[in-house]
């Protein structure tokens, strides 16, 4: 099965806004993504994905950010810091549940080594988010190392995001098919300028019968090829990046819209899932030290009825989130993991037949 197929290769587009050049998160200028994928022996099916908000030092050049939790049975470190300050001060790491401690430790050591003078004064609590990859991966291997995390951080590029069974998405399951990393983007033309919205998701959620692709009840039509645990609830971590000048409060509202995109694919945010979403803006960098104690900030307005600019940005998040989830399914390949467990990829040929109807 080809692993480089995306939803638009099936003749399907979501919404009316155009995508960016690569239709991935890195269409937002300055954003970089890197993966470390661990597939070893029979029991290791995990990894980590690193996202840099820009090409500078995130400790001294923070960016506005906001977080929304749709259902909270999951973890995203630095969440209380962002809720309080509205600032993202580190790269973002997305991984499996058992790797959170190592990813946090490794990323903070990475920042301390790369920016030693600043780290001696204050090192931020790095942002690490997780989904449970324990169906295919043996948690007790504790396979992720500091070197793996650093490799993802060092290897991050502005190239189109690799999708499917890579990085943190290696062991993920989505709608009882193989899930993983997915991405998409949208371009919004406004009176204030041209802005890009990019989305990256790590998909590990959903019950098969609810899977919907472009309005087609795919999960009801393809009811076979299920793993041993068809009731898998799972989670989804989502990241939104934009170059639109938005404050933390507005970015929280942007993050909130990711839930609407997931809902279109069939998500009901089950009781045992963790859908946690981060949104950040690269439009301006907030310095750690501000000469004179005062700075000017440019923002798009909000709070007016019929705010077309903000409505378009919200629409971009919803559409890109829906497409990113489906892209994660289409890029993923069938995987055998711990104890011989098999999770099948979404069959492309059968999907084409359903969409053609």
Beta strands, then each sheet from edge to edge (+ up, - down):
strand 1: 32-40
strand 2: 44-52
strand 3: 61-72
strand 4: 87-88
strand 5: 92-96
strand 6: 127-131
strand 7: 173-174
strand 8: 177-178
strand 9: 181-190
strand 10: 193-205
strand 11: 234-242
strand 12: 274-281
strand 13: 286-287
strand 14: 335-336
strand 15: 342-343
sheet 1: 1+ 2- 5+ 6+
sheet 2: 4+ 3- 12+ 11+ 10- 9+
sheet 3: 4+ 3- 13+
sheet 4: 7+ 8-
sheet 5: 14+ 15-
end
